[in-house]
Amino acid sequence: MSTLSALHTRRWNMEVMIVATLLVLTVSGLALAEPTVEPRSSVSRHITEGGRDNPVSSSKSAEEYGPLTTTGSQDENSARVGAAKPGSGSPGARSIDHDFWFFDADVILFNDEDDDGYFHGIDLLFDADTIYEYAEVYAVAYLSLEGGPWNEYTVTDTFSIAGTDAEDEYAIVTELVSGYPTGSYDLLIELFDAVDGSFLASYGPADTSALGLLALEDAGRDPMPVTTTVIVREGGGG
């Protein structure tokens, strides 16, 4: 083999090795870029009477769930009941049989330690009503990231509602601890019969804008800024 041919062969081999190395690094980079799969956790305070005006919480709960589901859409996964959500687009949206409905709901976000506009605290207040004088119910709350499927994040205690009495408002104050990536979330509430678990009514972003486009992240992604104190000592000569 001539010297020129040997040089061409060596150069070709080096180019092949470089391309192969780049492919390995690219694949490795893609693998490292995949989102981490982490379980979800949160803590909640439940206030069964008087809503936010009642400073005493009736109970506390710690929630543990699997990783946030993001593949799909809200329509493909209509939470627990798998039925079309009623929704009039205004307060007072009712269930199909009109026996139970949510009069209203609103959210106050809190705890933004790094001041980036995303919060890890959700103060949810809702008022469920019924045609009956008295009923025992419970509610399930869900979050949807960027229009993805509904993910249950907390369940209320069993509580009672009386007709259209405004004094039976229920408040859930939740702090997201882990497993909730930074983003825009929608919130959905579903009401169930405490006796047989049957679905009664739902209320979500289709019913009120207060439950849509919530800027959220978990506490692990919301670190408190570190304050550095600089001490300057001045010395003098004599």
N, C-alpha and C positions, 0 to 999 in steps of 0.2 A: 504494500500500500504506500502511495506517495505521501510525502510530508503534508502536502496541501489537502489530500483526502482525509488524512488523520486529523487535521485541524478542524475540518468541516464536521467530521463525526463527533469529535469532542465537544464542539460548540452545540451540535444538535442534542447531545445527551444532557448538557448543562441546561438548555432551554426546557427540555422535558421535565427535568428535576425541579426547576423553578416553577413551572406551571402546576406540577403536582403538589408542591409545597403550598402554593397560593390557594389551590382548591381545598386542601386540608384546613388551612387557616380560615377560609371563608365558611366552610361547613361548621367548624368549631365555633366561629363567631356567631353564626345563626343559632346554634344550639344554646349558646350562652345568652342570646338575646331573647329567647322564649320567656314569657312571663312565669314567675315562680308560682307554684300551686301551694297555697297555704289555707288551712282551715280558718273559718270565721269565728270570732268571739266578740261578745259585747256584754254590757251590764245595764240593767234597766231598773227604774223605780216606777211603781204603778200607783196611781192616785185614782181611787174609784168614785169619790164624791167631791163635788165642788171644783173639779178641774185644777187649774193653776192657782186658784184662790185658796186652796187647801194646802198649807205648808207641811202637813204630815202625810207621808207616803204610807199606803196600806201594806205594801210588800216590796221586796226586792228580788230580782232574778238575775242569774248569769246564763247567757245563751252560748251554746257551742253548736256550730253547724259545719258542714263540709265546705269545700272551696266554692267561691262564687261562680255560678253558671253564667256564662256570657254568650254562648253560642245559641243562636235562634232569635226569636223576637217575643214581645209581649203577647202578640196574637196567637203565636204557636204554643205558648205555655201560659194559659190564663189561670195561674195560681192553682189553688187546691181543687176548685170545683169543676174546672174544665168547661165552663159554660160562658156564654156571651155575657159581658158585663152590662147591666143596665146603666144608663147615664143620660141625664137630661141636659148636662152642660151647666147646671146651676144647682145651688143648695136645694136639698129636698129630693135628690135622685132616689128612686125607690126600687125595691126588688120587684120581680115579675108579678108576684101575687099582691103587691101593695100592702102587705101586712107589716113589713119592717122596712126601714130606710135610714139613711144617714141624713140628718138635717144639715150638718156642716162639719168641716174639719179644717185645721190649719196647723202649720209647722213653724216653730222658731228654732233656728240653728244656733249653736253655741260652741265655744271652745275652738278657736283658731289660733293656736299657740305661735305659729311662725308667720302669721299675718299674710298668707298667700291667697286668701279668699275662699279656702276650703276648710270645712268644719268637721269635727268628729263627734259632735253632740246633736241629737235630734229630740226636740221637745214637741211631741205630737199630741194634739188635743182634738177629740171628736165627740159628737153628740148623736147617738143613735135613738131613733124613735119607733113607736109601734102603735097599731090601732088598739092594742090590748091595754088593760089597766096595769098589768104587771107581767114581766117575762124575765127569765134567767138566760143570759147569753154570754158568749165570749167572742173575742176578736183576734184575728191573726193579721200581722202587718208584714208587708213585703217591700223589697227594694229591687229596682231594675236599673242596671248600669248601661247608660247610652242606648236605651231602647231594647236591651236584651231581655231574656226571660225573667220572670218574677222569682225572687229568692226570699223565702221566709226569714225574718230577722228577729221577731219576737212574738210571743203569744200572751194575751192578757189573762188575768184571773177571771173566774166566773163573776159576773156582776149583774145587777138587776137594772132594768129600765122600766119606767112607768109612763106610758102614754107618750105625750110630747113634752114632758117635764124637762126644763133646761137644767135642773139641778143634778141630773144624773150624767153630766159630762164625765168622760174618762180621759186621763192624761197618762202618757207613757214617756218618761224621760230616759233616753238611751244614750250611752257613750259607746261608740264603735272602737273596740280595742285592737283588733287585727283582722286581716283578710279582706279589707275593702279598699281597692285601688282608688287613687285620686281620679275624680271624674264627675259627670253630671248624672244624678239619679232621679228616678221617679218613685213615688211611694203609693202603695195600694193597701186599703184596709178591707177585710172581709169579715162579716158578722155571721156567727153560727149559733144554733140552738144548743144550750148547755145540756139539755136532756138527751137528745138523740144525735147531736152533731150535724144536723142538717143545715145546709147553706141558706142564709136568710137575705143578705144584701151585701153590696160592695160599694166602695167609693174610692176614686183614684184621680189621676191627672185629667181624665176625660170629663170629670165632673167639676173639678176646681183646679185652677192654675196653682193654688197653694201647695199642691202635692206633686208638682212637676218641676224639673230642672233644679234639683237641690245640689248644691256644690258640697260634696262630701269626700272624706277620706278617713282612714282609721288613725288612731292615736300614734301608731308607730310611724306613720308618714307625716305626722304633724308635730315635729320635735320643738321643744321650747328653745328659743335662741340662747346661746351661751354668752353670758356677760363676762368680759375680761376686764379686770381691774388692774390698772397700771399705777404702781407706786413709784414716785420719783423722790429720791433722797438727795439732798444737796449738802455737800460738805464744804467747810470753810477752812482756810489756813490761818495760822496766827503768826 
